[in-house]
Amino acid sequence: MSDKNRDRNSKIHLFLLICLTSLVTTGCWDRTEINDLALILAAGMDKGTENNIELSVLVYIPSTQQSGQESGMSGGGSSGKTFVRSAEGETVADAMSRLQEALTREIFWGHNEVLLIGEKLAKEGISDQIDFWMRHSEPRIRADVFVSKGKAKTVLQAMPELEQEAAKQLRKLVQTHIGVKVTVKDLSQMLANEPNAAVLPWVENLSPSQMDKSNKDIPIINGAAIFKEGKMVGRFNDKETRGILWPRNEIETGVITISFENEKGYISLNLLRSHTELTPSIKNGIWSMHINTHADMEVVQNTTQLSLFDSNVIKEAQKKVEDEIEQREKLVFSKVQGRLNTDIFGFADEFERKYPQIWKEKKDQWDDIFPEVQVSFVTDVKIQRLGLGTGNRKRGAEQ
């Protein structure tokens, strides 16, 4: 075969291969372009008219590049590339359907990382609504859940200064681990467990001061909301919430400031690490819980004239921190065992684990038993780091 014929055959084979490849290769003919999506960053549920549910969403619309600059949307409560849209329905699913009808773009829930529950709806009950969020395949069950003072919709409309929108503000706040952090999945498990109790972070809009020219509400976390049998039964302020975190073994950071009698100034200590163990006991028909907490601290400021090289000063400082931790815990326990009668610390799980037979016989009486559980505290604080400030060389340093 001549070279000319070989070249011709090679070209024919190449042409046939290209044709065959084009036939078997399929494109994404049914894909949805990002410009056709309404990305949900946060959702809020409120009590609507009559028995309806009002669903509000913080929508992000991807903008196109025009003349080297991004163009955002405006109107409808929007700012930049986000806006809040609401719809009511007999159920959350119904409201979601009506919400889609009001948007020209397809709703996409893959970026939803915040779920807000309005105060009025929280007090009425949220079990049915959380059941929907767990069953639906699109919303993320890893989204962080909050309870808002007033309407959830109002918090979504807030425009923080440092972050682009309310959803990112709340996510950043909860990631500091200073307060309670609960996901949709966590909440569902709390409501399904035997005590049927839950704790959720409480969100408020911080109104701008008269000196603040921005005139923007800023969402902040200010305590926790307490739930029993799916309904909000009370709330704790920011300081009381710290008392919740210690027994639940959920505190990861924080600063405790102490003072000394007959001494001006303060010593502030930062938490390095902590661990709490719950030890249940049933003796002679008396139910008790022993709470043992260990915490390592570091000194971050000393405005007193005391020397931290003095072992007696260190011992006294450690004792004062221990007393401060126990005081916060006792304040919380007096409320949850008394007025609220809500087991938010998982006592029921501890008793069931250690005394399964007794628990099986008494679990139906837990609401009567829990308020009578005798709680004792042992707190061990060690100051591991003194810092290198001038306060360490003050009075007593030469002893």
C-alpha positions in Angstrom: 0.0 0.0 0.0 1.3 3.4 -1.0 2.1 6.1 1.5 -0.7 8.2 -0.1 -3.3 5.5 0.6 -2.1 5.1 4.2 -2.5 8.8 4.9 -6.0 8.7 3.4 -7.0 5.7 5.5 -5.6 7.3 8.6 -7.7 10.4 8.0 -10.8 8.3 7.5 -10.2 6.4 10.7 -9.6 9.6 12.6 -12.9 11.1 11.2 -14.9 8.0 12.2 -13.4 8.0 15.7 -14.4 11.7 16.2 -17.9 10.9 15.0 -18.2 7.9 17.3 -16.9 9.9 20.3 -19.5 12.7 19.7 -22.3 10.1 19.7 -21.4 8.4 23.0 -20.4 11.6 24.8 -23.4 13.3 26.4 -23.5 16.8 27.8 -25.2 18.1 30.9 -28.4 19.0 29.1 -30.5 19.1 32.3 -28.1 21.0 34.5 -29.1 24.1 36.3 -26.9 27.1 35.8 -25.9 29.1 38.9 -27.5 32.2 37.4 -30.9 30.3 37.5 -30.6 29.6 41.3 -31.7 31.5 44.4 -29.1 30.4 47.0 -30.6 30.2 50.6 -28.1 31.4 53.2 -30.5 31.3 56.2 -34.1 30.4 57.0 -36.4 31.7 59.7 -39.7 30.3 61.0 -42.3 32.5 62.7 -45.9 32.1 63.8 -48.0 33.4 60.9 -51.7 34.5 60.7 -54.1 32.2 62.4 -52.4 28.7 62.5 -50.1 29.3 59.6 -46.3 29.1 59.5 -44.3 32.0 58.1 -41.1 30.9 56.4 -38.5 33.6 55.7 -35.3 33.1 53.8 -32.2 35.1 53.3 -31.5 34.8 49.5 -28.2 35.3 47.8 -28.3 36.1 44.1 -25.1 35.5 42.2 -24.3 38.7 40.3 -22.6 39.1 36.9 -19.5 41.1 36.3 -20.2 44.4 34.6 -17.4 46.8 33.7 -15.1 45.1 36.1 -17.5 45.6 39.0 -20.1 43.4 40.6 -23.7 44.5 40.3 -26.1 43.5 43.1 -29.8 43.4 43.5 -31.9 45.9 45.2 -35.5 46.2 46.5 -37.6 43.9 48.6 -35.5 44.4 51.7 -32.3 43.7 49.8 -28.8 45.1 50.3 -26.1 44.3 47.9 -26.6 40.8 46.7 -28.9 39.5 49.4 -32.6 40.1 50.3 -35.2 38.5 52.6 -38.4 37.0 51.2 -41.3 35.4 53.2 -44.3 33.3 52.5 -47.0 31.7 54.7 -48.5 28.2 54.6 -50.4 25.7 56.7 -47.1 23.8 57.1 -43.4 24.5 56.5 -43.6 22.5 53.3 -46.6 24.5 52.1 -44.8 27.8 52.9 -41.8 26.6 51.1 -43.9 25.8 48.0 -45.5 29.2 48.1 -42.1 30.8 48.5 -40.8 29.1 45.3 -43.9 30.5 43.5 -42.8 34.0 44.4 -39.2 33.6 43.1 -38.2 33.4 39.5 -35.2 31.4 40.3 -35.0 27.8 41.6 -34.5 27.7 45.4 -31.2 25.9 46.3 -30.8 24.9 50.0 -27.2 23.6 49.8 -25.8 26.7 51.3 -28.3 27.1 54.2 -26.3 27.0 57.4 -28.6 28.9 59.8 -32.2 28.2 61.0 -33.9 30.8 63.2 -37.0 30.1 65.2 -39.1 33.1 66.3 -39.9 33.5 70.0 -43.7 33.1 69.6 -43.4 29.9 67.5 -40.8 28.6 70.0 -43.2 29.0 72.9 -46.0 27.3 71.0 -43.9 24.3 70.0 -41.4 23.3 67.3 -41.4 19.5 67.2 -43.5 19.3 64.0 -41.3 21.9 62.3 -38.0 20.2 63.2 -39.5 16.9 62.0 -39.9 18.6 58.6 -36.3 19.8 58.5 -35.1 16.3 59.3 -37.3 14.6 56.7 -36.8 17.0 53.7 -33.8 16.0 51.5 -32.7 19.5 50.6 -32.2 21.6 53.8 -29.0 20.9 55.7 -29.4 19.1 59.0 -26.0 20.5 60.0 -27.4 24.0 60.0 -27.0 25.9 63.3 -30.3 26.6 65.1 -31.1 29.7 67.1 -34.1 31.2 68.8 -34.7 34.9 68.2 -36.2 37.5 70.4 -39.3 38.7 68.5 -39.6 37.5 64.9 -36.9 35.5 63.2 -37.6 37.5 60.0 -36.4 40.7 61.8 -33.0 39.1 62.6 -32.6 37.9 59.0 -33.1 41.5 57.9 -30.4 42.8 60.1 -27.2 44.1 58.4 -24.1 43.7 60.5 -21.1 45.9 59.9 -18.2 43.4 59.8 -20.0 40.6 58.0 -21.9 40.6 54.7 -25.2 39.4 56.2 -26.9 38.1 59.3 -26.3 34.4 58.5 -22.5 34.8 58.4 -22.6 37.0 61.5 -24.4 34.2 63.5 -22.2 31.5 62.1 -19.0 33.3 63.2 -20.5 34.0 66.7 -21.4 30.4 67.3 -18.0 29.2 66.1 -16.3 31.0 69.0 -17.8 28.3 71.3 -18.5 30.9 74.0 -22.2 30.0 74.0 -24.3 27.0 73.1 -23.9 25.5 69.6 -26.8 23.3 68.3 -27.5 21.9 64.8 -30.8 20.7 63.4 -29.6 17.2 63.9 -28.6 17.9 67.5 -31.9 19.5 68.3 -33.8 16.5 66.8 -31.9 14.1 69.0 -32.5 16.3 72.1 -36.2 16.3 71.5 -36.2 12.5 70.9 -34.3 11.6 74.1 -36.1 10.6 77.3 -35.9 14.0 79.1 -37.2 15.7 75.9 -35.2 18.8 76.8 -33.1 21.1 74.7 -31.0 24.3 74.9 -30.7 26.7 72.0 -28.7 29.9 71.6 -30.8 33.1 72.1 -30.4 35.8 69.5 -31.3 39.5 69.8 -30.9 42.4 67.4 -28.6 45.0 69.1 -30.1 48.3 68.2 -27.6 51.0 67.1 -26.7 53.7 69.6 -27.4 57.4 69.0 -23.7 57.8 68.2 -23.8 55.1 65.6 -24.3 56.7 62.2 -24.7 53.4 60.4 -28.2 53.0 61.9 -28.0 49.2 61.5 -29.3 46.4 63.7 -26.6 43.9 64.7 -27.6 40.3 65.6 -25.9 39.0 68.8 -26.1 35.9 70.9 -27.2 36.8 74.4 -27.9 33.7 76.4 -29.9 30.5 75.8 -33.5 29.4 75.4 -34.7 26.3 77.3 -37.1 23.8 75.8 -39.2 21.0 77.3 -41.3 18.7 75.3 -40.7 20.8 72.2 -41.8 24.1 73.8 -39.7 27.0 75.0 -40.2 27.3 78.8 -37.6 29.9 79.8 -34.3 31.5 79.0 -31.0 32.3 80.6 -28.9 35.4 80.3 -25.3 35.3 79.0 -23.7 34.8 82.4 -26.2 32.0 83.4 -25.5 30.3 80.1 -21.9 29.7 81.2 -23.3 27.8 84.1 -25.0 25.5 81.6 -21.9 24.8 79.6 -19.7 23.6 82.5 -21.8 20.6 83.5 -22.6 19.8 79.8 -18.9 19.7 79.1 -19.3 22.2 76.2 -17.3 25.2 77.3 -14.2 25.7 75.3 -13.2 29.3 76.0 -13.9 32.1 78.4 -12.5 34.6 80.8 -13.1 34.7 84.5 -12.2 37.9 86.5 -11.7 37.7 90.3 -11.0 40.3 93.0 -9.3 40.0 96.4 -10.5 41.4 99.7 -8.7 44.6 100.8 -6.9 44.7 97.5 -7.5 47.1 94.6 -7.6 45.8 91.1 -8.5 42.4 89.5 -6.9 39.3 88.0 -8.4 38.0 84.8 -7.8 34.4 83.8 -8.4 32.7 80.4 -9.6 29.1 80.1 -7.1 26.7 78.5 -9.0 23.5 78.8 -11.7 21.9 81.0 -13.4 18.5 81.6 -16.5 17.7 83.6 -17.7 14.3 84.7 -21.2 13.4 86.0 -21.4 10.6 88.5 -24.9 9.4 89.4 -25.8 7.6 92.6 -28.9 6.0 94.0 -28.7 5.0 97.7 -31.6 4.3 100.0 -34.0 5.7 97.5 -32.1 9.0 97.3 -31.0 10.1 93.8 -27.9 12.3 93.6 -25.5 13.6 91.0 -21.8 14.4 91.6 -20.4 17.0 89.2 -16.6 16.9 89.1 -15.0 19.7 87.0 -11.3 20.2 86.2 -10.1 23.4 84.5 -6.7 24.7 83.5 -6.3 28.5 83.4 -3.8 31.1 82.4 -3.4 34.7 83.8 -4.0 37.3 81.1 -4.1 40.4 83.3 -3.2 41.4 86.8 -4.0 44.9 88.0 -3.5 44.2 91.6 -0.3 44.6 93.7 -0.2 40.9 94.4 2.7 38.7 93.1 1.7 35.6 91.2 5.0 34.1 92.2 3.6 33.8 95.7 2.2 30.3 96.2 -0.4 31.6 98.7 -1.7 34.1 96.1 -2.0 31.4 93.5 -3.9 29.1 95.9 -6.3 31.8 96.8 -6.8 32.8 93.1 -7.5 29.1 92.2 -10.1 28.9 95.1 -11.8 32.1 93.9 -12.1 30.7 90.4 -13.5 27.4 91.7 -16.1 29.3 93.7 -17.0 31.5 90.7 -17.6 28.4 88.5 -19.7 26.6 91.2 -21.7 29.8 91.8 -22.7 30.0 88.2 -23.6 26.3 88.1 -25.7 26.4 91.3 -27.6 29.5 90.0 -28.6 27.5 86.9 -29.4 24.3 88.8 -31.7 26.2 91.1 -33.8 27.4 88.1 -33.8 24.2 86.0 -34.7 22.0 89.0 -37.1 24.5 90.4 -39.2 26.7 88.2 -38.4 25.0 84.9 -38.1 21.4 86.0 -36.2 20.6 82.8 -33.3 18.1 82.6 -31.0 20.0 80.2 -27.8 18.3 81.5 -28.6 14.7 80.5 -29.0 13.4 84.1 -31.6 10.9 82.8 -29.0 9.4 80.4 -26.4 9.0 83.2 -28.9 7.3 85.6 -30.1 5.0 82.8 -26.6 4.0 81.9 -25.6 3.2 85.5 -28.9 1.9 86.8 -30.8 0.4 83.8 -33.2 -1.7 85.8 -34.1 1.1 88.3 -34.5 3.5 85.4 -36.8 1.2 83.6 -39.1 1.1 86.6 -38.9 4.9 87.4 -38.5 6.7 84.1 -42.2 7.6 84.0 -41.7 9.4 87.3 -38.7 11.4 86.1 -40.5 14.8 86.2 -41.1 14.1 90.0 -37.6 12.7 90.6 -35.5 15.3 88.8 -36.3 18.3 91.0 -35.3 16.2 94.1 -32.0 15.0 92.8 -29.3 16.1 95.2 -26.4 17.8 93.3 -22.9 18.2 94.7 -19.9 19.9 93.1 -16.2 19.4 93.3 -14.2 21.9 91.1 -10.5 21.7 90.7 -8.8 24.7 89.0 -5.1 24.8 88.2 -3.4 28.0 87.0 -0.9 26.7 84.5 0.5 29.9 83.1 1.3 33.1 85.0 2.2 35.3 82.0 5.2 37.7 82.0 3.5 40.9 82.9 4.8 43.4 85.5 2.1 42.2 87.9 4.2 39.1 88.6 6.9 41.2 90.1 4.8 43.1 92.5 4.5 42.9 96.3 5.6 39.5 97.6 7.9 38.7 94.6 10.9 38.5 96.8 9.4 36.1 99.3 
